[in-house]
Amino acid sequence: MKVMRKLLVRKMEIKSYKCYNTKAEIEFNPNTWIQDQLGNMNSVIKYLTEFKPEFVVDYVQHLIKRIKNAIDSIEKKDGYYDLPAIKEKFEFLDKYPNLRILTQEFLLAHMNPMKKSPTDSKKFIVYGLNQSMAFRRISYHSVKSFSEMIGKEEGIKLYTKILTRIIEDANKKNPQKSDISVTKRRKNAIKSWCEIGMADFTCCVLDEHKIIFRFNNYFAHEALKDFNDPDIAYYASCYGADIPAFNKGRIIHIRRTQTLHHADFCDEMYWDSRVHNNPKQPSLDFTRKLGKRMKLEVIKFGEFNPNALDRVLEIQPVETILSIANNKVNNFACLKRLDHLLGFIDRNYSSFLEKYIENLNTKFQTLLKENLFGDNKFVLTKIFEETDYLKKSTNLVENILSYYIELLRLSDNFDWIKDRIEVKQRDYFRSFLIPNYYYLLVLTETIGREEGIRLFKMHISDFLINQKPKSPINFTTLEDSFEKRKNSAKNPSDWVIIYGMLSKSKLAFRNDNCLWIDVLQDLPDKELKYYVCCYGDYQNANTYSNGNVVLTMEHTIAQGDQYCSRVKHDTRIDWNLEHPKKEFFDNMWPIHDSKKEN
């Protein structure tokens, strides 16, 4: 019974949000919030006392001076509220009452104007940007004081030690719950950021457990950019999430490679550490283009099957030998390809044809354990009827086909005409791929590697052009091809391919496995395997599109990559043959565990 599989369609969600709004209002309890900020200042003094006790008094006086100067420069607007003092006790901050008082005054001064909430007497309404400026600027003055007093390098080292301890305390106090997920975190974050008008940003869901944001602007940068010190601004606002202590013990990890303090956008990736172990960050080029991309519909064709090569096929010996030798449809028919190669050499480089045939014969005699034809040489007569050059090389054909039968691992005693024999798919693939490998290997040994590969490539293209069907080729557009692939994706297959339409003129696909290369693991030369198994795809893409499509390919399993990255370009629409970066293909669909790099 034929098993139908569910079509797997995945959209690489790429959505842009225009939320930046300096006048967006938020409702909050200033007493609770200021208490938290005073707690942060208390932690700074606490750990400074631990690491550099002789420095504390001078540091506090320097910080007080900076804060007081900042307050004096702020215009107090209508709605500036002198809230009652926070009653909470702070062990270290309370030793410096002037710093505590000025910190609260500084925070309130930056948050004005405030107005009372119409629904909750304890809450006020304030601009989100003003709230951000309040706590980020007090942090800026704190870090700047370290830099001014002991130099930027030493100041940042000291601040890093303090910040690390503060983050460790926070992680212990508020550990992430086990039911947290990237999806939940993303939805909550986007909702919050848009409500407070925090940023203009683009979100790309790389997979269910990994996302990346591109921030075009955000409050952290806007709140501090007028200080004209991007280094201190970074350490005061963003640095905390970049130090190792931040991710330690967390489930959802974060990483950035740049921020708006030093670049034109910030790349911020989140991933579930239970699923991904330190995944690679998408390139800056990939993230830079996110805002320009439309949603990409991606489909998955096939499923990984660890037993695929042990699948059993039933063959009839004579029929199979004739098919593998000269089949009109099978472009990998091993004798049909060789017959064309010999003719191609004769027409263009006849001087070494005889030597090449001699070397081929020697190679297959060496590979062959015994001649398996015996009394069944009648098969050869039928084969010679279909060849132009091989009919002159009887011994070579007999040796190649005997080796082919040997690769099929057929039993010793069978009726060539009546029996139907079971063979494994692994052996079936090897039977026609390995002879083609040796055709190229012997060619490089006969005329040199570089010249042999060059000639072989020319032969493959010429061969496939000559194999073009006489009936009209049913190709319209790449979009139509994609739709047809979607319809066929429900059918079972051991070949796993990810497809995605980049545009009307570009169809990308990622081959996640290659059973052909899997069966050739015992052959040492990756480059030759690539030319045998993959190179013809360039010509076929053009031939079977009526000359309208060009294929680009940069990564191949044959050459040791995780996957094959390919794009078909319809040159009727666009002659730009730019191939997407590796990061694009990495993120089309989660890479199977068996294919991940160590």
N, C-alpha and C positions, 0 to 999 in steps of 0.2 A: 504494500500500500504506500502510495506517495505521501510523504509528510510535508505539510505546508507550514512554513514558518512565518511568524509575525514580522511584518516589515518594520525595521528599526529606522526611524527618522528622527534626527536630532537637529535642532536649530542652535547654532552657536549664537546665543543671545547677545547682541551688541546694541545697547540702548544708551542714548545720550540724554542728559538731564540739564536743563537750563534753570537752575534754582538759585543762582547767586542773587542776593537781594539785601542791600545794606539797611533797608527799612523794614525787614521782616520782623515781626514782633513775637516774643515768646513770653510765656507766663511762668514765673518761678517764685520760690520763697527765698528772698535775699538773706534772711537770717541763717537759714540752713546752709545756703551756698557759701556765704562769707565764712561761716564756721569751718567748712571744709577747706577753704583757702588758707585760713589761719592755721589749720592743722598741717597743711603742706609746708608753710613757713616754719612751723615748729619742728617738722622733720628735718628740714635743712639745717637749722641751728643744732638739733640733736646730734646729727651725724658729723657736722663740722666740729662739734665739741669732742666727739670721739676720735676723729682723725687728726685734727689740728687744733687742740685746745688753746694754745697760746695765741692763736690767730682770731679767735671768735670776737672779742671786744672790738678790735680794729675793723673787722669785717662788718659788724653790725652798725658801727658809726658811719662807715662808708656807704652802706646800703641806705641808712636813714637819710643821709644827705641827698642821695640820688632820688629817693622817693619824694622827699620834701620839695626838691626842685621841680620834679614832674608835676606834683599837685599844684604848685604855684602857677604853672604854665597852662593849666586847664581852665577853660572858661566854664563857670558854674551856670548851668542853664536852669530854666524853670523846671521844677519837678525833681530837683536834687534833694534827696531826703537824708536827713541826719538820723539814721535809725539808732535805736537804743544799743548800747554796747553788748557784745556777745558775752554771756556769763560763763561759758565753757572755760575750764582751766587748762592751760597748756604748760607743761613742766618746764620747757626750755624757753619758749617765746616769752613767757611771763616774767622772765628775768630782765627783759628789755621792753618795758611798758611803752616807751615811745615808738618802738618799731611796731608793736601790736596796734597801737592807735592809728599810726600813719598808714599801715597796711589796710585797715578797714576803710579809712578815709579815701585812700587811693582807689580801692575797688569801687566804692560808691561814686566817686567823682567820674570815673570812666563809664559807669553804667547810666548816667543821667542822659536824657530825661527818663524818669520812671513814672508810671502812673499806677494807681491801685487797680487790682483786678475787680471787676464787677461781680464776680461769682465767689471769691474766696478772700476774706479779710486779711489773711496772712500772706497773700501772694501779690506780686506786682507784675506789671508788663514792661518789658524793656526790649530794645533792639538786640537781635542776636549778635550782630557785629560788635556792639558796645560791650556786651558780656564777654565775648571772646577777647576783645582788647584788654579788658580789666585783668583777667588772670594771666594772659600771655605776656602782658607788659610788666607785671610784677615779677614774673619769672625772668623776663629779659633783664631787668635791673639786678636781679639776684645773680645771674650768670655773668653779666657785665662787670659786676663788682669784683668777682673772682679774677676776671681777666685784667682789669685795671690795676689790681693790687699786687698780683704775683706773676703777671704775664699771661698771654693767651694760652700757650701750650700747657703750662703748669696749672693754670686756672681750670682748663677743661679737664685735665686729669683728675684734679680734686673734685670737681663737680660730677664727673662720671662715677667716682667711688660713692659719692653721696646719693646720686640718683639711682644707682644700682640697688642700694640698700632700701631706698624708698619703694622701688618697684617690687623688690622681693617681699617687703611687708604687705604691699597691696595685693600681690598674688596669693599670699597665705590667707589674708583676711577675706578675699573675695575670689575663691577658686571658680574656674569655669565648670558648669554643670555638665554631666555626661550626656544630656540630651541636646546639647548645643549642636548646631550644624551650620555649614557655610551658607546654605539657603536661607535659614532663619536669620542669621547674622546680617546677610545682605539686605533682606527685605526691611529689617528693623533699621539698619543704618541709613538706607536710602530714604525711608520715611522721615527719619529724624533730620537728616541733612537738608531735605527739601523744606521741612517745616520751619527751620530756623534760617533758611536762605544761605546756607554755609558755602555752597560751591556750585560751579558749573563742572560737570564731570561726565565721563562715559564709563559704563560698566560692561565688561565682557565676561560671560559665564564660560570659562574654559571647559569645565565639566561640573558635575553635580557637587564636587568637593573642592573646587578650585576656581577662584575668580580674580580678575585684575581690574583695577580702576585707573583711569587716566583723569587727573584733576587739572583743569585748565586754569582755575583760580580757586582760592578758598580763604577762609577767615584767618588761618594761621599765618599766611603770608601777608595778607592785607593789613593785619593788625600791627605788624612789625616792620614793614618795608620802609617806612619813613625814617627809621634809625640808620639806614644805609650801612648796616653791618650784617650781611647775610650769614656769616659764620655764627655769630652769637645768636641771631634770630633762629637759626636752625637748631642750635643746641638748646635754646630756651623753649622751643615749641614742638619739634618733631623728633628730636634725638632719642627720647625715652623709648619709643617703639622700635628703635634700630639697635639698641644694645642687647647682647645675648640674654640678659636676665629677663627681658620682657616676654620672650617666647617660652622660656624654661617653665615647665610644669603646666603650660597651657595646651588646650586641645586645638584651638584655631590659631594658627601662626600667621604672622605678617612679615612682609619684607618690602623694602623700597630700595631702588638704586639711585634715585635722585628726587629732589623736592623742588618746589617752586622758589625756594630761597636762592637756588643756584642755577635753575634751568627754566625752560619755558613750559614744562608740565611736570607733574609728579606721577610716578608709577607705583601703585600700591597693590600688592598681591596678597590674598588671603587663601589659606588652604587648611584642610582638615588633616592634622598630623597623624591621625589614625589610619588614613587612607594613603596619603602621599608622604614619602620620606624625603624632605628637602628638595622639592621639585625645582627645575630650572626656571628662572625668571624669563618671561618672554622678552625678546629684544626691544630696545627702545624704539627701533624702527617699526616693529609690529604695534607697539602701544601708541606711538605717535599717529598711526593711521587709523586707530580704532574709531575716532570720531567721524571718519569719512566713510566707514563701511556700512553697508546695509546688512540686514539679517541674512545669515547664510544658512540655507537649508542643506543639511547633510544627511546622507543615507548610508547605512551599513549593509554590505552585501556579504553573505557567508558567515560562518562561525568557525572558530578554532576547533579543530578536531585532532587530538594527539594521536589518534589511531588511523588517520586518513590514509597513510601510506600502506597500511596493512589491509586496506579495503580489497576485497577479492573481485577480480574480473574474470569473466569466462571468454576464452578465445578459441577460435578454430585455427590450427597451425598454419595451413596453407594460405587461408584468407588473410591472416594477420601478417604473414611474411610478405605477401604481395602488397598489402596495404602499407606496411612500414617501408617498403622499398620504393614504391612508385605511386602511391595514392594521389589522385588528382586534386583532392581537397586538402589533405594533410601537408602543410608546407614544411613540416619537419620530417617528412619521409626521407630516411637517411640516404638512400641511393639516388633519389631524385635530386636532392641538393648537391650531392657529389658529382653527378653527371653534369649539372649546370656549372659547377666550379671548374671541372676539367675543361669544359667548352669555353668558359670565360678566360681561363689561362691560355688555352690554345689560340684564341682570337687576339689576345692582347700581350701575352708574355710566353710565347710558345717555346722559348729557349730552355726552360727548365721543366716543361711538362713531363717529359719522360722520367726525369730524375725524381720528380714529386710522386709519380705513380709507383716507382720502384720503392721509394721510402715508405709510402703508405702500405704497400704490400708487406714490407719487412715489419712495420709496426704491428699490423694486425696478426701476422704470423707469430709474433712475439707474445701478443696478448692472448691468442687462442690456445686453449688447452687441447682440443681435438676437433677434427672436422666432423660435423654432426649431420651432413647431408646423406652420406651413405648411398642408398639406392633411390633417393628422392631428388635427384638432380633435374628431374623434369620441371621443377619449380623454376630453375634458373632460365630455362628456355622462355618461359612466360615473362620473366623479368627483363631479359635482353631485348624483347620486342619493344619495350618502352624506353630504351636508352639509346643515346647517340654515341657516347664515348666509352661507357663502361662495357659495352658488348665486345670491345677489343681487349678487355682486361678480365678474362674469365676467372683467373686465380684470385684476383683482388676481390671481385664480387663474392666469390664463394667464401673467402676468408671473413669478409665483413658480415655476411649473413650468418655464418656459423657463430661468429662472436655475438651477433645479435640474439641468436637462439640461446646461446650460453648465458647471456645477461637475463633472459626471461626465466631462467632456472626451471626449464621444462624437465619432466622425468625422462629417464633413459628410453623407456619403451612406450611409444604411443603411435597411433595410426595418424599419419599426417593429413589424411583426407576425412576420415570418419569421426575421429575423436574431438570432443570439446574439452578443453583443459582449463583449470583454474590457475591464475597467476595473481600475484600481489601487485597492487598499483605501483608500488615502489619499483619493482622489477620492470614493469611495463614502461614507466617513464625512462628508466635507465637505458632500456634497450634501444631507444632512438636518440637520446641526448648524448650518450657517451661516444658513439661513433662520430657525431658532429664535432664534439670536443677534439677528438684526435685528428680530424681533417684539418682543423686550424693549428693544432699543436705541430703536426708534421709540416705544415706549410711554413710556419715560423722557423722550424729547424732546417728547412730546405733553403730558404732565401733570406733568412734573418727576421728577427721579431718585428721590428718597425714596418718593414716592407710587407711582411706576411699579413700583419693585421690590416694594413692599409688596403691590400688587395682583397682580403676577405670581406671587409666592409663594402667595398665596391661590388663584389659578387653578390652579397646578401641583398643590397638595394636593387640590383639588376634582376636577380632571381625573383624577388617579390613583385616587381613591376610586371614581369612576364607572367606571373601567376594571377594577375588581376582577372576576375571573372568576366566572361563575355556578356553576361546579362547585366542590365542596368543596376547600379549600386543605389540602394535605397537610403540615401543620406540627405537630410534637409538642413537641420540646425543642431547645434550642440544642446540647446534646450530640449529639443525633441529627443535627442539621444539620452539625456538625463531622465526624462519622463519614462522612456522605454526601460531604462535601467531600474527605475523605481518599481515598475510593474514586475520585472523579473527578479527583484531582490527578495521576493517571498519564497522563491524556490531554493531548496537546500543546496549548499555548496561548501566545500572545504577550503576554497580560496576566499580570503577575507580582504575586501576592498572597501574603502571609504570614499564616497563621491560627494562633491559639493560644487554648485554653480557659483563662480565668482562674479560673472557678468555674462551677458549674451554671447560674448566672444571667448570666454574662458571656462573650461570645465576641468576642475582639479580632481585628482584621485590619488589615494594613498594605498598602495598594496602592502598589507600588513604581514603577509606571509608569501612564500613561494615554494610550492612543493617540488618544483623542478630543481631549485638550488638545494633544497633539503636532501634530495637523493644523490647529489653530486658532492657531498661533503668530503668524500675520500679523494677527490681530485684537487690538486694543490693550487692551481693557477686561477685566482679570482678574476683577473682581467680577461682571460680567455673564456671563462664561464659567462662573464657579462656579455661578451660579443656573440657567443653562441645562443644564449637564452634571451637576451634583452635588445640587442642592437636592431633587430628587424622591426621592432615596434615603431621606430621613427618612420620607416617607409610605409608600414601598414596604416599608420594614422593618416598619412597623406593619401595613400591609394584608395582606402575605403571611405574617403570623404570627397571623392571626385577632385582631388587636388586642392581642396579648400582649407585643410587643417594641417597645422604644424605642431609636432609634439616636442615639449621640453621635458627633460628629466635630469635631476641632479643627484638624488640619493638612490642607491639600489641595494637590495639585499645581497645580490651577487657580489658586490664589492665590500660587503661587511657592514652596511648600514642597518638600522633598525627596521627600515621600511623602504619602499620605492616611492619617491615623490614625483608625480607627473602632472603635466597640464597640457590639455589640448587647446590650441588657439585657432579660432576661426579668422583667417586673414582677410576674409571678405568684409569683416566688420572692423578689425583692428590689427595692425601689423606690429603692435608692441608685444614682444615675446618675453617680457620680464617674468621671471619665475619667482613665485612667493618665497619668502625666507623660510628656513627650517622651522622657526617657531610657529608659523602658520600651520604647517603640516602636523607638528607636535600636538596642536590644540584642536585639530578638526574633530577628534574623537579620542577618548582615553586610550592610551597605548596599553595593549595587553601585557600582563605581568611577565609573560615569557619573553617579551621583546624589549623590556626596559633595560637601559644601560646600567651596568653595575656602578 
